[in-house]
Amino acid sequence: MVTRRFTVVLEPAEEGGFVVKCLELPVATQGETRDEALKNIREAIEGYLEVKAKLHGKIRGEKVEVVVEAPSALLA
């Protein structure tokens, strides 16, 4: 196992509670409290990474790196 750090954004939900999104992965969840939302995003990230690890050797096709230009405000 390797320890990795991810950045998440925690926002108040309109209906109450919190929505939390991971900036590096396509993972989002919610919780009634801040602590519950953070616990849920940890579990969601772990689940995403477990599935990705299982599929790692099974993906077919060509792996291609794509480079794009991004507004400098995104990198600040």
PQR file with spaces between the fields and no chain letter, atoms N, CA, C, O and H, PARSE charges and radii, in Angstrom:
ATOM       1  N    MET     1       0.839   -1.186    0.000 -0.4000 1.5000
ATOM       2  CA   MET     1       0.000    0.000    0.000 -0.0000 2.0000
ATOM       3  C    MET     1       0.882    1.247    0.000  0.5500 1.7000
ATOM       4  O    MET     1       1.966    1.270    0.584 -0.5500 1.4000
ATOM       5  N    VAL     2       0.389    2.264   -0.664 -0.4000 1.5000
ATOM       6  CA   VAL     2       1.082    3.541   -0.753 -0.0000 2.0000
ATOM       7  C    VAL     2       0.146    4.617   -0.214  0.5500 1.7000
ATOM       8  O    VAL     2      -1.062    4.559   -0.442 -0.5500 1.4000
ATOM       9  H    VAL     2      -0.491    2.245   -1.138  0.4000 1.0000
ATOM      10  N    THR     3       0.688    5.585    0.490 -0.4000 1.5000
ATOM      11  CA   THR     3      -0.116    6.701    0.973 -0.0000 2.0000
ATOM      12  C    THR     3      -0.099    7.797   -0.079  0.5500 1.7000
ATOM      13  O    THR     3       0.967    8.213   -0.533 -0.5500 1.4000
ATOM      14  H    THR     3       1.669    5.633    0.675  0.4000 1.0000
ATOM      15  N    ARG     4      -1.282    8.267   -0.468 -0.4000 1.5000
ATOM      16  CA   ARG     4      -1.395    9.368   -1.437 -0.0000 2.0000
ATOM      17  C    ARG     4      -2.248   10.462   -0.836  0.5500 1.7000
ATOM      18  O    ARG     4      -3.134   10.192   -0.026 -0.5500 1.4000
ATOM      19  H    ARG     4      -2.148    7.930   -0.099  0.4000 1.0000
ATOM      20  N    ARG     5      -1.989   11.675   -1.221 -0.4000 1.5000
ATOM      21  CA   ARG     5      -2.781   12.819   -0.757 -0.0000 2.0000
ATOM      22  C    ARG     5      -3.596   13.357   -1.924  0.5500 1.7000
ATOM      23  O    ARG     5      -3.107   13.453   -3.050 -0.5500 1.4000
ATOM      24  H    ARG     5      -1.269   11.895   -1.879  0.4000 1.0000
ATOM      25  N    PHE     6      -4.835   13.703   -1.640 -0.4000 1.5000
ATOM      26  CA   PHE     6      -5.723   14.281   -2.636 -0.0000 2.0000
ATOM      27  C    PHE     6      -6.333   15.555   -2.071  0.5500 1.7000
ATOM      28  O    PHE     6      -6.514   15.687   -0.860 -0.5500 1.4000
ATOM      29  H    PHE     6      -5.232   13.625   -0.726  0.4000 1.0000
ATOM      30  N    THR     7      -6.644   16.483   -2.952 -0.4000 1.5000
ATOM      31  CA   THR     7      -7.273   17.736   -2.549 -0.0000 2.0000
ATOM      32  C    THR     7      -8.774   17.602   -2.766  0.5500 1.7000
ATOM      33  O    THR     7      -9.220   17.174   -3.831 -0.5500 1.4000
ATOM      34  H    THR     7      -6.496   16.376   -3.935  0.4000 1.0000
ATOM      35  N    VAL     8      -9.554   17.973   -1.746 -0.4000 1.5000
ATOM      36  CA   VAL     8     -11.007   17.941   -1.877 -0.0000 2.0000
ATOM      37  C    VAL     8     -11.572   19.326   -1.580  0.5500 1.7000
ATOM      38  O    VAL     8     -10.982   20.118   -0.846 -0.5500 1.4000
ATOM      39  H    VAL     8      -9.191   18.321   -0.881  0.4000 1.0000
ATOM      40  N    VAL     9     -12.732   19.589   -2.173 -0.4000 1.5000
ATOM      41  CA   VAL     9     -13.438   20.848   -1.938 -0.0000 2.0000
ATOM      42  C    VAL     9     -14.726   20.512   -1.200  0.5500 1.7000
ATOM      43  O    VAL     9     -15.525   19.694   -1.655 -0.5500 1.4000
ATOM      44  H    VAL     9     -13.212   18.945   -2.769  0.4000 1.0000
ATOM      45  N    LEU    10     -14.910   21.145   -0.077 -0.4000 1.5000
ATOM      46  CA   LEU    10     -16.078   20.928    0.779 -0.0000 2.0000
ATOM      47  C    LEU    10     -16.980   22.151    0.659  0.5500 1.7000
ATOM      48  O    LEU    10     -16.559   23.267    0.967 -0.5500 1.4000
ATOM      49  H    LEU    10     -14.262   21.809    0.293  0.4000 1.0000
ATOM      50  N    GLU    11     -18.226   21.946    0.212 -0.4000 1.5000
ATOM      51  CA   GLU    11     -19.165   23.057    0.015 -0.0000 2.0000
ATOM      52  C    GLU    11     -20.456   22.779    0.762  0.5500 1.7000
ATOM      53  O    GLU    11     -20.905   21.634    0.809 -0.5500 1.4000
ATOM      54  H    GLU    11     -18.568   21.040   -0.037  0.4000 1.0000
ATOM      55  N    PRO    12     -21.058   23.796    1.343 -0.5600 1.5000
ATOM      56  CA   PRO    12     -22.376   23.608    1.958  0.2800 2.0000
ATOM      57  C    PRO    12     -23.398   23.265    0.865  0.5500 1.7000
ATOM      58  O    PRO    12     -23.403   23.887   -0.197 -0.5500 1.4000
ATOM      59  N    ALA    13     -24.252   22.284    1.126 -0.4000 1.5000
ATOM      60  CA   ALA    13     -25.301   21.908    0.176 -0.0000 2.0000
ATOM      61  C    ALA    13     -26.526   22.786    0.412  0.5500 1.7000
ATOM      62  O    ALA    13     -26.811   23.159    1.550 -0.5500 1.4000
ATOM      63  H    ALA    13     -24.248   21.779    1.989  0.4000 1.0000
ATOM      64  N    GLU    14     -27.247   23.116   -0.649 -0.4000 1.5000
ATOM      65  CA   GLU    14     -28.439   23.955   -0.538 -0.0000 2.0000
ATOM      66  C    GLU    14     -29.468   23.348    0.411  0.5500 1.7000
ATOM      67  O    GLU    14     -30.122   24.070    1.164 -0.5500 1.4000
ATOM      68  H    GLU    14     -27.015   22.813   -1.573  0.4000 1.0000
ATOM      69  N    GLU    15     -29.612   22.037    0.377 -0.4000 1.5000
ATOM      70  CA   GLU    15     -30.615   21.359    1.194 -0.0000 2.0000
ATOM      71  C    GLU    15     -30.105   21.006    2.588  0.5500 1.7000
ATOM      72  O    GLU    15     -30.798   20.344    3.361 -0.5500 1.4000
ATOM      73  H    GLU    15     -29.081   21.451   -0.234  0.4000 1.0000
ATOM      74  N    GLY    16     -28.905   21.447    2.899 -0.4000 1.5000
ATOM      75  CA   GLY    16     -28.298   21.141    4.193 -0.0000 2.0000
ATOM      76  C    GLY    16     -27.197   20.115    4.021  0.5500 1.7000
ATOM      77  O    GLY    16     -27.168   19.386    3.029 -0.5500 1.4000
ATOM      78  H    GLY    16     -28.343   21.985    2.272  0.4000 1.0000
ATOM      79  N    GLY    17     -26.314   20.056    4.959 -0.4000 1.5000
ATOM      80  CA   GLY    17     -25.194   19.130    4.861 -0.0000 2.0000
ATOM      81  C    GLY    17     -24.100   19.698    3.975  0.5500 1.7000
ATOM      82  O    GLY    17     -24.019   20.908    3.763 -0.5500 1.4000
ATOM      83  H    GLY    17     -26.337   20.648    5.765  0.4000 1.0000
ATOM      84  N    PHE    18     -23.256   18.807    3.460 -0.4000 1.5000
ATOM      85  CA   PHE    18     -22.111   19.214    2.663 -0.0000 2.0000
ATOM      86  C    PHE    18     -21.937   18.320    1.450  0.5500 1.7000
ATOM      87  O    PHE    18     -22.238   17.127    1.493 -0.5500 1.4000
ATOM      88  H    PHE    18     -23.322   17.824    3.633  0.4000 1.0000
ATOM      89  N    VAL    19     -21.450   18.907    0.375 -0.4000 1.5000
ATOM      90  CA   VAL    19     -21.022   18.182   -0.819 -0.0000 2.0000
ATOM      91  C    VAL    19     -19.511   18.285   -0.849  0.5500 1.7000
ATOM      92  O    VAL    19     -18.958   19.355   -0.592 -0.5500 1.4000
ATOM      93  H    VAL    19     -21.206   19.877    0.340  0.4000 1.0000
ATOM      94  N    VAL    20     -18.836   17.192   -1.157 -0.4000 1.5000
ATOM      95  CA   VAL    20     -17.371   17.201   -1.202 -0.0000 2.0000
ATOM      96  C    VAL    20     -16.922   16.525   -2.492  0.5500 1.7000
ATOM      97  O    VAL    20     -17.408   15.453   -2.851 -0.5500 1.4000
ATOM      98  H    VAL    20     -19.285   16.323   -1.365  0.4000 1.0000
ATOM      99  N    LYS    21     -15.977   17.179   -3.185 -0.4000 1.5000
ATOM     100  CA   LYS    21     -15.482   16.706   -4.480 -0.0000 2.0000
ATOM     101  C    LYS    21     -13.964   16.607   -4.437  0.5500 1.7000
ATOM     102  O    LYS    21     -13.289   17.455   -3.853 -0.5500 1.4000
ATOM     103  H    LYS    21     -15.582   18.050   -2.893  0.4000 1.0000
ATOM     104  N    CYS    22     -13.440   15.565   -5.062 -0.4000 1.5000
ATOM     105  CA   CYS    22     -11.996   15.402   -5.188 -0.0000 2.0000
ATOM     106  C    CYS    22     -11.556   16.099   -6.473  0.5500 1.7000
ATOM     107  O    CYS    22     -12.133   15.867   -7.536 -0.5500 1.4000
ATOM     108  H    CYS    22     -13.988   14.876   -5.536  0.4000 1.0000
ATOM     109  N    LEU    23     -10.543   16.946   -6.380 -0.4000 1.5000
ATOM     110  CA   LEU    23     -10.082   17.681   -7.556 -0.0000 2.0000
ATOM     111  C    LEU    23      -9.278   16.815   -8.521  0.5500 1.7000
ATOM     112  O    LEU    23      -9.286   17.074   -9.724 -0.5500 1.4000
ATOM     113  H    LEU    23     -10.074   17.134   -5.517  0.4000 1.0000
ATOM     114  N    GLU    24      -8.588   15.802   -8.024 -0.4000 1.5000
ATOM     115  CA   GLU    24      -7.723   14.982   -8.884 -0.0000 2.0000
ATOM     116  C    GLU    24      -8.414   13.765   -9.482  0.5500 1.7000
ATOM     117  O    GLU    24      -7.922   13.198  -10.457 -0.5500 1.4000
ATOM     118  H    GLU    24      -8.581   15.592   -7.047  0.4000 1.0000
ATOM     119  N    LEU    25      -9.539   13.357   -8.919 -0.4000 1.5000
ATOM     120  CA   LEU    25     -10.235   12.149   -9.369 -0.0000 2.0000
ATOM     121  C    LEU    25     -11.709   12.458   -9.619  0.5500 1.7000
ATOM     122  O    LEU    25     -12.242   13.414   -9.056 -0.5500 1.4000
ATOM     123  H    LEU    25      -9.938   13.818   -8.126  0.4000 1.0000
ATOM     124  N    PRO    26     -12.371   11.663  -10.454 -0.5600 1.5000
ATOM     125  CA   PRO    26     -13.803   11.880  -10.693  0.2800 2.0000
ATOM     126  C    PRO    26     -14.651   11.284   -9.558  0.5500 1.7000
ATOM     127  O    PRO    26     -15.433   10.359   -9.774 -0.5500 1.4000
ATOM     128  N    VAL    27     -14.483   11.822   -8.367 -0.4000 1.5000
ATOM     129  CA   VAL    27     -15.139   11.292   -7.178 -0.0000 2.0000
ATOM     130  C    VAL    27     -15.800   12.441   -6.416  0.5500 1.7000
ATOM     131  O    VAL    27     -15.182   13.480   -6.185 -0.5500 1.4000
ATOM     132  H    VAL    27     -13.847   12.573   -8.191  0.4000 1.0000
ATOM     133  N    ALA    28     -17.056   12.243   -6.030 -0.4000 1.5000
ATOM     134  CA   ALA    28     -17.782   13.221   -5.216 -0.0000 2.0000
ATOM     135  C    ALA    28     -18.759   12.473   -4.328  0.5500 1.7000
ATOM     136  O    ALA    28     -19.178   11.361   -4.649 -0.5500 1.4000
ATOM     137  H    ALA    28     -17.558   11.398   -6.218  0.4000 1.0000
ATOM     138  N    THR    29     -19.119   13.085   -3.213 -0.4000 1.5000
ATOM     139  CA   THR    29     -20.083   12.490   -2.298 -0.0000 2.0000
ATOM     140  C    THR    29     -20.648   13.601   -1.422  0.5500 1.7000
ATOM     141  O    THR    29     -20.421   14.782   -1.686 -0.5500 1.4000
ATOM     142  H    THR    29     -18.779   13.988   -2.951  0.4000 1.0000
ATOM     143  N    GLN    30     -21.375   13.227   -0.394 -0.4000 1.5000
ATOM     144  CA   GLN    30     -21.970   14.209    0.499 -0.0000 2.0000
ATOM     145  C    GLN    30     -22.066   13.644    1.905  0.5500 1.7000
ATOM     146  O    GLN    30     -21.795   12.466    2.136 -0.5500 1.4000
ATOM     147  H    GLN    30     -21.559   12.268   -0.180  0.4000 1.0000
ATOM     148  N    GLY    31     -22.454   14.498    2.837 -0.4000 1.5000
ATOM     149  CA   GLY    31     -22.657   14.076    4.216 -0.0000 2.0000
ATOM     150  C    GLY    31     -23.459   15.122    4.961  0.5500 1.7000
ATOM     151  O    GLY    31     -23.480   16.293    4.583 -0.5500 1.4000
ATOM     152  H    GLY    31     -22.675   15.455    2.649  0.4000 1.0000
ATOM     153  N    GLU    32     -24.109   14.696    6.009 -0.4000 1.5000
ATOM     154  CA   GLU    32     -24.920   15.618    6.817 -0.0000 2.0000
ATOM     155  C    GLU    32     -24.049   16.594    7.597  0.5500 1.7000
ATOM     156  O    GLU    32     -24.446   17.736    7.834 -0.5500 1.4000
ATOM     157  H    GLU    32     -24.092   13.744    6.316  0.4000 1.0000
ATOM     158  N    THR    33     -22.860   16.143    7.996 -0.4000 1.5000
ATOM     159  CA   THR    33     -21.923   16.999    8.732 -0.0000 2.0000
ATOM     160  C    THR    33     -20.610   17.052    7.964  0.5500 1.7000
ATOM     161  O    THR    33     -20.371   16.259    7.053 -0.5500 1.4000
ATOM     162  H    THR    33     -22.538   15.216    7.803  0.4000 1.0000
ATOM     163  N    ARG    34     -19.768   18.001    8.350 -0.4000 1.5000
ATOM     164  CA   ARG    34     -18.450   18.126    7.724 -0.0000 2.0000
ATOM     165  C    ARG    34     -17.653   16.837    7.905  0.5500 1.7000
ATOM     166  O    ARG    34     -17.055   16.332    6.955 -0.5500 1.4000
ATOM     167  H    ARG    34     -19.963   18.645    9.090  0.4000 1.0000
ATOM     168  N    ASP    35     -17.648   16.306    9.130 -0.4000 1.5000
ATOM     169  CA   ASP    35     -16.897   15.073    9.410 -0.0000 2.0000
ATOM     170  C    ASP    35     -17.426   13.888    8.602  0.5500 1.7000
ATOM     171  O    ASP    35     -16.645   13.094    8.077 -0.5500 1.4000
ATOM     172  H    ASP    35     -18.134   16.716    9.902  0.4000 1.0000
ATOM     173  N    GLU    36     -18.746   13.770    8.503 -0.4000 1.5000
ATOM     174  CA   GLU    36     -19.335   12.674    7.732 -0.0000 2.0000
ATOM     175  C    GLU    36     -18.982   12.807    6.250  0.5500 1.7000
ATOM     176  O    GLU    36     -18.673   11.810    5.598 -0.5500 1.4000
ATOM     177  H    GLU    36     -19.381   14.415    8.929  0.4000 1.0000
ATOM     178  N    ALA    37     -19.026   14.029    5.713 -0.4000 1.5000
ATOM     179  CA   ALA    37     -18.686   14.243    4.308 -0.0000 2.0000
ATOM     180  C    ALA    37     -17.225   13.872    4.038  0.5500 1.7000
ATOM     181  O    ALA    37     -16.922   13.249    3.020 -0.5500 1.4000
ATOM     182  H    ALA    37     -19.277   14.839    6.243  0.4000 1.0000
ATOM     183  N    LEU    38     -16.322   14.251    4.945 -0.4000 1.5000
ATOM     184  CA   LEU    38     -14.911   13.910    4.770 -0.0000 2.0000
ATOM     185  C    LEU    38     -14.669   12.404    4.904  0.5500 1.7000
ATOM     186  O    LEU    38     -13.843   11.843    4.184 -0.5500 1.4000
ATOM     187  H    LEU    38     -16.568   14.757    5.772  0.4000 1.0000
ATOM     188  N    LYS    39     -15.374   11.760    5.808 -0.4000 1.5000
ATOM     189  CA   LYS    39     -15.280   10.299    5.938 -0.0000 2.0000
ATOM     190  C    LYS    39     -15.769    9.624    4.654  0.5500 1.7000
ATOM     191  O    LYS    39     -15.155    8.676    4.165 -0.5500 1.4000
ATOM     192  H    LYS    39     -16.045   12.216    6.393  0.4000 1.0000
ATOM     193  N    ASN    40     -16.877   10.126    4.121 -0.4000 1.5000
ATOM     194  CA   ASN    40     -17.451    9.547    2.900 -0.0000 2.0000
ATOM     195  C    ASN    40     -16.536    9.731    1.692  0.5500 1.7000
ATOM     196  O    ASN    40     -16.424    8.826    0.866 -0.5500 1.4000
ATOM     197  H    ASN    40     -17.376   10.896    4.519  0.4000 1.0000
ATOM     198  N    ILE    41     -15.875   10.894    1.575 -0.4000 1.5000
ATOM     199  CA   ILE    41     -14.987   11.098    0.426 -0.0000 2.0000
ATOM     200  C    ILE    41     -13.758   10.206    0.539  0.5500 1.7000
ATOM     201  O    ILE    41     -13.258    9.722   -0.476 -0.5500 1.4000
ATOM     202  H    ILE    41     -15.965   11.629    2.247  0.4000 1.0000
ATOM     203  N    ARG    42     -13.261    9.979    1.755 -0.4000 1.5000
ATOM     204  CA   ARG    42     -12.133    9.044    1.918 -0.0000 2.0000
ATOM     205  C    ARG    42     -12.537    7.650    1.433  0.5500 1.7000
ATOM     206  O    ARG    42     -11.793    7.005    0.694 -0.5500 1.4000
ATOM     207  H    ARG    42     -13.668   10.372    2.580  0.4000 1.0000
ATOM     208  N    GLU    43     -13.711    7.194    1.849 -0.4000 1.5000
ATOM     209  CA   GLU    43     -14.200    5.879    1.425 -0.0000 2.0000
ATOM     210  C    GLU    43     -14.417    5.825   -0.085  0.5500 1.7000
ATOM     211  O    GLU    43     -14.107    4.816   -0.717 -0.5500 1.4000
ATOM     212  H    GLU    43     -14.315    7.719    2.449  0.4000 1.0000
ATOM     213  N    ALA    44     -14.947    6.902   -0.668 -0.4000 1.5000
ATOM     214  CA   ALA    44     -15.195    6.938   -2.111 -0.0000 2.0000
ATOM     215  C    ALA    44     -13.880    6.907   -2.891  0.5500 1.7000
ATOM     216  O    ALA    44     -13.777    6.218   -3.906 -0.5500 1.4000
ATOM     217  H    ALA    44     -15.199    7.722   -0.154  0.4000 1.0000
ATOM     218  N    ILE    45     -12.879    7.648   -2.425 -0.4000 1.5000
ATOM     219  CA   ILE    45     -11.572    7.648   -3.088 -0.0000 2.0000
ATOM     220  C    ILE    45     -10.931    6.269   -2.985  0.5500 1.7000
ATOM     221  O    ILE    45     -10.397    5.761   -3.971 -0.5500 1.4000
ATOM     222  H    ILE    45     -12.962    8.209   -1.600  0.4000 1.0000
ATOM     223  N    GLU    46     -10.978    5.659   -1.801 -0.4000 1.5000
ATOM     224  CA   GLU    46     -10.414    4.311   -1.630 -0.0000 2.0000
ATOM     225  C    GLU    46     -11.104    3.322   -2.563  0.5500 1.7000
ATOM     226  O    GLU    46     -10.438    2.502   -3.196 -0.5500 1.4000
ATOM     227  H    GLU    46     -11.412    6.071   -1.001  0.4000 1.0000
ATOM     228  N    GLY    47     -12.423    3.389   -2.656 -0.4000 1.5000
ATOM     229  CA   GLY    47     -13.168    2.500   -3.551 -0.0000 2.0000
ATOM     230  C    GLY    47     -12.797    2.715   -5.004  0.5500 1.7000
ATOM     231  O    GLY    47     -12.610    1.753   -5.749 -0.5500 1.4000
ATOM     232  H    GLY    47     -12.964    4.055   -2.142  0.4000 1.0000
ATOM     233  N    TYR    48     -12.689    3.967   -5.411 -0.4000 1.5000
ATOM     234  CA   TYR    48     -12.295    4.287   -6.785 -0.0000 2.0000
ATOM     235  C    TYR    48     -10.917    3.698   -7.097  0.5500 1.7000
ATOM     236  O    TYR    48     -10.722    3.087   -8.148 -0.5500 1.4000
ATOM     237  H    TYR    48     -12.841    4.748   -4.805  0.4000 1.0000
ATOM     238  N    LEU    49      -9.962    3.886   -6.177 -0.4000 1.5000
ATOM     239  CA   LEU    49      -8.601    3.397   -6.401 -0.0000 2.0000
ATOM     240  C    LEU    49      -8.538    1.869   -6.412  0.5500 1.7000
ATOM     241  O    LEU    49      -7.748    1.291   -7.159 -0.5500 1.4000
ATOM     242  H    LEU    49     -10.120    4.383   -5.324  0.4000 1.0000
ATOM     243  N    GLU    50      -9.360    1.211   -5.595 -0.4000 1.5000
ATOM     244  CA   GLU    50      -9.403   -0.257   -5.608 -0.0000 2.0000
ATOM     245  C    GLU    50      -9.882   -0.776   -6.956  0.5500 1.7000
ATOM     246  O    GLU    50      -9.291   -1.701   -7.513 -0.5500 1.4000
ATOM     247  H    GLU    50     -10.002    1.681   -4.989  0.4000 1.0000
ATOM     248  N    VAL    51     -10.946   -0.186   -7.480 -0.4000 1.5000
ATOM     249  CA   VAL    51     -11.472   -0.602   -8.788 -0.0000 2.0000
ATOM     250  C    VAL    51     -10.453   -0.317   -9.880  0.5500 1.7000
ATOM     251  O    VAL    51     -10.237   -1.149  -10.761 -0.5500 1.4000
ATOM     252  H    VAL    51     -11.426    0.566   -7.028  0.4000 1.0000
ATOM     253  N    LYS    52      -9.832    0.845   -9.829 -0.4000 1.5000
ATOM     254  CA   LYS    52      -8.824    1.209  -10.832 -0.0000 2.0000
ATOM     255  C    LYS    52      -7.655    0.220  -10.808  0.5500 1.7000
ATOM     256  O    LYS    52      -7.141   -0.160  -11.860 -0.5500 1.4000
ATOM     257  H    LYS    52     -10.007    1.521   -9.114  0.4000 1.0000
ATOM     258  N    ALA    53      -7.234   -0.197   -9.608 -0.4000 1.5000
ATOM     259  CA   ALA    53      -6.128   -1.157   -9.490 -0.0000 2.0000
ATOM     260  C    ALA    53      -6.518   -2.511  -10.081  0.5500 1.7000
ATOM     261  O    ALA    53      -5.695   -3.167  -10.719 -0.5500 1.4000
ATOM     262  H    ALA    53      -7.651    0.112   -8.753  0.4000 1.0000
ATOM     263  N    LYS    54      -7.760   -2.932   -9.875 -0.4000 1.5000
ATOM     264  CA   LYS    54      -8.228   -4.212  -10.420 -0.0000 2.0000
ATOM     265  C    LYS    54      -8.294   -4.175  -11.943  0.5500 1.7000
ATOM     266  O    LYS    54      -8.029   -5.185  -12.594 -0.5500 1.4000
ATOM     267  H    LYS    54      -8.429   -2.399   -9.356  0.4000 1.0000
ATOM     268  N    LEU    55      -8.638   -3.041  -12.512 -0.4000 1.5000
ATOM     269  CA   LEU    55      -8.779   -2.909  -13.959 -0.0000 2.0000
ATOM     270  C    LEU    55      -7.458   -2.600  -14.663  0.5500 1.7000
ATOM     271  O    LEU    55      -7.376   -2.660  -15.890 -0.5500 1.4000
ATOM     272  H    LEU    55      -8.853   -2.221  -11.982  0.4000 1.0000
ATOM     273  N    HIS    56      -6.435   -2.273  -13.891 -0.4000 1.5000
ATOM     274  CA   HIS    56      -5.159   -1.796  -14.444 -0.0000 2.0000
ATOM     275  C    HIS    56      -4.647   -2.671  -15.591  0.5500 1.7000
ATOM     276  O    HIS    56      -4.321   -2.139  -16.652 -0.5500 1.4000
ATOM     277  H    HIS    56      -6.502   -2.224  -12.895  0.4000 1.0000
ATOM     278  N    GLY    57      -4.567   -3.955  -15.421 -0.4000 1.5000
ATOM     279  CA   GLY    57      -4.038   -4.846  -16.455 -0.0000 2.0000
ATOM     280  C    GLY    57      -5.057   -5.269  -17.491  0.5500 1.7000
ATOM     281  O    GLY    57      -4.700   -5.930  -18.466 -0.5500 1.4000
ATOM     282  H    GLY    57      -4.832   -4.387  -14.559  0.4000 1.0000
ATOM     283  N    LYS    58      -6.316   -4.907  -17.309 -0.4000 1.5000
ATOM     284  CA   LYS    58      -7.385   -5.368  -18.193 -0.0000 2.0000
ATOM     285  C    LYS    58      -7.815   -4.334  -19.238  0.5500 1.7000
ATOM     286  O    LYS    58      -8.659   -4.628  -20.085 -0.5500 1.4000
ATOM     287  H    LYS    58      -6.606   -4.370  -16.517  0.4000 1.0000
ATOM     288  N    ILE    59      -7.254   -3.149  -19.185 -0.4000 1.5000
ATOM     289  CA   ILE    59      -7.644   -2.099  -20.115 -0.0000 2.0000
ATOM     290  C    ILE    59      -6.964   -2.326  -21.449  0.5500 1.7000
ATOM     291  O    ILE    59      -5.747   -2.493  -21.523 -0.5500 1.4000
ATOM     292  H    ILE    59      -6.568   -2.910  -18.497  0.4000 1.0000
ATOM     293  N    ARG    60      -7.765   -2.331  -22.502 -0.4000 1.5000
ATOM     294  CA   ARG    60      -7.230   -2.508  -23.846 -0.0000 2.0000
ATOM     295  C    ARG    60      -7.142   -1.165  -24.538  0.5500 1.7000
ATOM     296  O    ARG    60      -7.773   -0.192  -24.124 -0.5500 1.4000
ATOM     297  H    ARG    60      -8.754   -2.195  -22.442  0.4000 1.0000
ATOM     298  N    GLY    61      -6.371   -1.127  -25.571 -0.4000 1.5000
ATOM     299  CA   GLY    61      -6.261    0.100  -26.341 -0.0000 2.0000
ATOM     300  C    GLY    61      -4.927    0.781  -26.107  0.5500 1.7000
ATOM     301  O    GLY    61      -4.091    0.322  -25.329 -0.5500 1.4000
ATOM     302  H    GLY    61      -5.859   -1.917  -25.907  0.4000 1.0000
ATOM     303  N    GLU    62      -4.763    1.870  -26.793 -0.4000 1.5000
ATOM     304  CA   GLU    62      -3.512    2.609  -26.743 -0.0000 2.0000
ATOM     305  C    GLU    62      -3.556    3.675  -25.656  0.5500 1.7000
ATOM     306  O    GLU    62      -4.511    4.448  -25.578 -0.5500 1.4000
ATOM     307  H    GLU    62      -5.443    2.242  -27.425  0.4000 1.0000
ATOM     308  N    LYS    63      -2.544    3.716  -24.833 -0.4000 1.5000
ATOM     309  CA   LYS    63      -2.447    4.743  -23.798 -0.0000 2.0000
ATOM     310  C    LYS    63      -1.729    5.952  -24.402  0.5500 1.7000
ATOM     311  O    LYS    63      -0.598    5.835  -24.874 -0.5500 1.4000
ATOM     312  H    LYS    63      -1.769    3.088  -24.896  0.4000 1.0000
ATOM     313  N    VAL    64      -2.388    7.108  -24.385 -0.4000 1.5000
ATOM     314  CA   VAL    64      -1.849    8.311  -24.996 -0.0000 2.0000
ATOM     315  C    VAL    64      -1.892    9.447  -23.986  0.5500 1.7000
ATOM     316  O    VAL    64      -2.909    9.640  -23.320 -0.5500 1.4000
ATOM     317  H    VAL    64      -3.307    7.203  -24.001  0.4000 1.0000
ATOM     318  N    GLU    65      -0.816   10.194  -23.862 -0.4000 1.5000
ATOM     319  CA   GLU    65      -0.790   11.365  -22.996 -0.0000 2.0000
ATOM     320  C    GLU    65      -1.209   12.575  -23.816  0.5500 1.7000
ATOM     321  O    GLU    65      -0.716   12.781  -24.925 -0.5500 1.4000
ATOM     322  H    GLU    65       0.011   10.037  -24.402  0.4000 1.0000
ATOM     323  N    VAL    66      -2.107   13.364  -23.278 -0.4000 1.5000
ATOM     324  CA   VAL    66      -2.603   14.558  -23.956 -0.0000 2.0000
ATOM     325  C    VAL    66      -2.173   15.776  -23.149  0.5500 1.7000
ATOM     326  O    VAL    66      -2.322   15.798  -21.927 -0.5500 1.4000
ATOM     327  H    VAL    66      -2.508   13.197  -22.377  0.4000 1.0000
ATOM     328  N    VAL    67      -1.643   16.781  -23.823 -0.4000 1.5000
ATOM     329  CA   VAL    67      -1.207   18.014  -23.182 -0.0000 2.0000
ATOM     330  C    VAL    67      -2.133   19.134  -23.644  0.5500 1.7000
ATOM     331  O    VAL    67      -2.376   19.288  -24.841 -0.5500 1.4000
ATOM     332  H    VAL    67      -1.522   16.762  -24.816  0.4000 1.0000
ATOM     333  N    VAL    68      -2.647   19.910  -22.701 -0.4000 1.5000
ATOM     334  CA   VAL    68      -3.523   21.027  -23.031 -0.0000 2.0000
ATOM     335  C    VAL    68      -3.024   22.288  -22.333  0.5500 1.7000
ATOM     336  O    VAL    68      -2.293   22.214  -21.345 -0.5500 1.4000
ATOM     337  H    VAL    68      -2.449   19.785  -21.729  0.4000 1.0000
ATOM     338  N    GLU    69      -3.420   23.430  -22.848 -0.4000 1.5000
ATOM     339  CA   GLU    69      -3.107   24.699  -22.198 -0.0000 2.0000
ATOM     340  C    GLU    69      -4.265   25.052  -21.289  0.5500 1.7000
ATOM     341  O    GLU    69      -5.424   24.977  -21.697 -0.5500 1.4000
ATOM     342  H    GLU    69      -4.013   23.490  -23.651  0.4000 1.0000
ATOM     343  N    ALA    70      -3.962   25.436  -20.060 -0.4000 1.5000
ATOM     344  CA   ALA    70      -4.990   25.783  -19.076 -0.0000 2.0000
ATOM     345  C    ALA    70      -4.784   27.218  -18.640  0.5500 1.7000
ATOM     346  O    ALA    70      -3.652   27.699  -18.602 -0.5500 1.4000
ATOM     347  H    ALA    70      -3.021   25.497  -19.729  0.4000 1.0000
ATOM     348  N    PRO    71      -5.875   27.913  -18.307 -0.5600 1.5000
ATOM     349  CA   PRO    71      -5.737   29.273  -17.797  0.2800 2.0000
ATOM     350  C    PRO    71      -4.855   29.282  -16.545  0.5500 1.7000
ATOM     351  O    PRO    71      -4.968   28.402  -15.691 -0.5500 1.4000
ATOM     352  N    SER    72      -3.979   30.281  -16.445 -0.4000 1.5000
ATOM     353  CA   SER    72      -3.049   30.333  -15.323 -0.0000 2.0000
ATOM     354  C    SER    72      -3.772   30.453  -13.978  0.5500 1.7000
ATOM     355  O    SER    72      -3.210   30.084  -12.946 -0.5500 1.4000
ATOM     356  H    SER    72      -3.887   30.996  -17.139  0.4000 1.0000
ATOM     357  N    ALA    73      -5.000   30.959  -13.973 -0.4000 1.5000
ATOM     358  CA   ALA    73      -5.763   31.071  -12.723 -0.0000 2.0000
ATOM     359  C    ALA    73      -6.037   29.707  -12.121  0.5500 1.7000
ATOM     360  O    ALA    73      -6.180   29.593  -10.904 -0.5500 1.4000
ATOM     361  H    ALA    73      -5.457   31.259  -14.811  0.4000 1.0000
ATOM     362  N    LEU    74      -6.113   28.670  -12.939 -0.4000 1.5000
ATOM     363  CA   LEU    74      -6.351   27.321  -12.430 -0.0000 2.0000
ATOM     364  C    LEU    74      -5.147   26.762  -11.706  0.5500 1.7000
ATOM     365  O    LEU    74      -5.290   25.875  -10.864 -0.5500 1.4000
ATOM     366  H    LEU    74      -5.996   28.762  -13.928  0.4000 1.0000
ATOM     367  N    LEU    75      -3.989   27.249  -12.008 -0.4000 1.5000
ATOM     368  CA   LEU    75      -2.757   26.716  -11.435 -0.0000 2.0000
ATOM     369  C    LEU    75      -2.281   27.499  -10.225  0.5500 1.7000
ATOM     370  O    LEU    75      -1.278   27.138   -9.609 -0.5500 1.4000
ATOM     371  H    LEU    75      -3.872   27.970  -12.692  0.4000 1.0000
ATOM     372  N    ALA    76      -2.976   28.549   -9.883 -0.4000 1.5000
ATOM     373  CA   ALA    76      -2.555   29.383   -8.745 -0.0000 2.0000
ATOM     374  C    ALA    76      -2.927   28.775   -7.426  0.5500 1.7000
ATOM     375  O    ALA    76      -2.643   29.354   -6.378 -0.5500 1.4000
ATOM     376  H    ALA    76      -3.790   28.842  -10.383  0.4000 1.0000
